[in-house]
Amino acid sequence: GMLAVACYLSPDVLWMMPATVVLLTSSSGGHGVAGQNAFGTFHAAWMTMLLGLLLISRALSGSWDFLRAVYLFWAQQNDLRPNLGMWWYFLTQVFPPVRLFLVCAFHVFPHLCLTPLALSLVQTPMLAVALSNSITTLCKPFVAAPDIALSIAFIASQTDRLLLAHTKMLPLALLVFSMAAATTRPILHHWLITHAFNANFYYAATVALSAAQAILILDI
């Protein structure tokens, strides 16, 4: 039920489905009949509740226009304001006819690895969920500070001593992340308010922030 509400409120949650299925199968005792029954029950309940929420929204709004506004807002290219993601500056520089293709490529293609990732982490399903969430956050066209905070906190909650012992780039990732996170707000202020900096400085900080997240994901 909660997953259906989450998918209804944010379309990015749909990218978490492979890891969620792995988590559900693991918690039900494996890939046998019990796992299949649990998956079937979960899928039916999720689809029923999500469809019910969409029908209620259709009845209240009077049309299906809300689908485009809520679930395809990332492809409409209406908001090119600076954010904490790594695509905003690049998208402002390309020609409008190819912008939609690039937005779809940047946003959709990286998510194709989520299913193989979930299948490779069957023994640690919560880690699969955490990494899937981090990849989804990293590839968003519009990234906010709470998205990054949740991603880092989720990964931190699933790390243990054994996992940390195998990581080699974690100190570098944390250093780059801390420096970039500490400088993005001051740079944005000096760019938009005092005009001492230009967009390149802020974009460099957001790229460093995204690079730190990518290093952390790859290292784990």
GINORDA-V339151 format. One record per backbone hydrogen bond with DSSP energy under -0.5 kcal/mol. NH is the residue of the N-H (numbers start at 0). CO is the residue of the C=O. Records with the same first field share a line. If there is no record, write none. Layout:
NH = CO, CO
This chain:
4 = 0
5 = 1
6 = 2
7 = 3
8 = 4
9 = 5
12 = 9
13 = 10
14 = 11
15 = 12
16 = 13
19 = 15
20 = 16
21 = 17
22 = 18
23 = 19
24 = 20
25 = 21
26 = 22
27 = 23
28 = 25
29 = 24
35 = 31
36 = 32
37 = 33
38 = 34
39 = 35
40 = 36
41 = 37
42 = 38
43 = 39
44 = 40
45 = 41
46 = 42
47 = 43
48 = 44
49 = 45
50 = 46
51 = 47
52 = 48
53 = 49
54 = 50
55 = 51
56 = 52
57 = 53
58 = 54
59 = 55
60 = 56
61 = 57
66 = 63
67 = 63, 64
68 = 64
69 = 65
70 = 66
71 = 66, 67
74 = 71
75 = 72
79 = 77
83 = 142
90 = 86
91 = 87
92 = 88, 89
93 = 89
97 = 94
98 = 94, 95
99 = 95
101 = 97
102 = 98
103 = 99
104 = 100
105 = 101
106 = 102
107 = 103
108 = 103, 104
110 = 107
111 = 108
112 = 109
113 = 110
115 = 111
116 = 112
117 = 113
118 = 114
119 = 115
120 = 116, 117
121 = 118
123 = 120
124 = 121
127 = 123
128 = 124
129 = 125
130 = 126
131 = 127
132 = 128
133 = 129
134 = 130
135 = 131
136 = 132
137 = 133
138 = 134
139 = 136
142 = 140
146 = 143
147 = 143
148 = 144
149 = 145
150 = 146
151 = 147
152 = 148
153 = 149
154 = 150
155 = 151
156 = 152
157 = 153, 154
158 = 155
163 = 159
164 = 160
165 = 161, 162
166 = 162, 163
172 = 168
173 = 169
174 = 170
175 = 171
176 = 172
177 = 173
178 = 174
179 = 175
180 = 176
181 = 177
182 = 178
183 = 179
184 = 180
186 = 182
187 = 183
188 = 184
189 = 185
190 = 186
191 = 187
192 = 188
193 = 188
195 = 189
196 = 189
200 = 197
201 = 197
202 = 198
203 = 199
204 = 200
205 = 201
206 = 202
207 = 203
208 = 204
209 = 205
210 = 206
211 = 207
212 = 208
213 = 209
214 = 210
215 = 211
216 = 212
217 = 213
218 = 214
219 = 215
